[in-house]
Amino acid sequence: MTQTFAITVDYDEFGRPVGTVPGLDDCMATGRDMEEMLDNLEEEVRVYLVSEGYGEDDDIELVGYDIRDV
């Protein structure tokens, strides 16, 4: 089963991307670049889902972000 989550991406004072999942409380991640941040955010979503009783093998799709680095 694939679970889809909308995310928002901002940049911190050092220019690193910070992704959040508005639909999940306190679910956010940062990284050195967009790819690392998305990997970290997916892991945070997975941890959240497992804590809520969902299977850890569920596919996760993150949508609603602009993949361009600025």
C-alpha positions as CSV (number, residue, x, y, z in Angstrom):
1,M,0.0,0.0,0.0
2,T,1.3,3.5,-0.9
3,Q,0.7,6.3,1.5
4,T,1.0,9.8,0.0
5,F,2.0,12.9,2.1
6,A,2.1,16.5,1.0
7,I,5.2,18.3,2.2
8,T,6.5,21.9,2.4
9,V,10.1,22.9,1.9
10,D,11.8,25.9,3.3
11,Y,15.5,26.8,3.8
12,D,17.2,27.5,7.1
13,E,19.7,30.4,7.7
14,F,22.5,28.2,6.3
15,G,20.7,27.4,3.0
16,R,19.9,23.8,4.0
17,P,16.5,22.5,3.0
18,V,14.0,21.8,5.8
19,G,11.0,19.6,4.9
20,T,7.9,19.3,7.0
21,V,4.8,17.2,6.7
22,P,1.9,19.5,7.7
23,G,-0.5,16.5,8.1
24,L,1.7,14.8,10.8
25,D,2.5,16.4,14.1
26,D,6.2,17.4,14.5
27,C,7.3,15.6,11.4
28,M,10.3,17.4,9.9
29,A,13.8,16.8,8.6
30,T,16.7,18.7,7.2
31,G,19.7,17.7,5.1
32,R,22.8,19.1,3.4
33,D,20.9,19.0,0.1
34,M,17.4,18.3,-1.2
35,E,18.1,14.6,-1.8
36,E,19.4,14.0,1.7
37,M,16.5,16.0,3.3
38,L,13.9,13.9,1.3
39,D,15.6,10.7,2.5
40,N,15.6,11.9,6.1
41,L,12.0,13.1,5.9
42,E,10.8,9.7,4.4
43,E,12.5,8.0,7.4
44,E,10.7,10.4,9.8
45,V,7.4,9.6,8.2
46,R,8.1,5.9,8.4
47,V,8.9,6.1,12.1
48,Y,5.7,8.1,12.7
49,L,3.6,5.5,10.8
50,V,5.1,2.6,12.7
51,S,4.4,4.4,16.0
52,E,0.7,4.7,14.8
53,G,0.5,1.0,14.1
54,Y,1.0,1.0,10.3
55,G,3.3,-1.5,8.6
56,E,6.9,-0.5,8.1
57,D,6.9,-2.0,4.6
58,D,4.3,0.5,3.3
59,D,5.5,2.6,0.4
60,I,5.7,6.4,1.1
61,E,5.3,9.0,-1.5
62,L,6.2,12.6,-0.7
63,V,4.5,15.2,-3.0
64,G,4.1,18.9,-3.2
65,Y,7.7,20.1,-3.2
66,D,9.9,21.8,-5.8
67,I,12.9,19.6,-6.4
68,R,15.1,22.5,-7.6
69,D,17.9,23.5,-5.3
70,V,18.1,27.3,-4.8
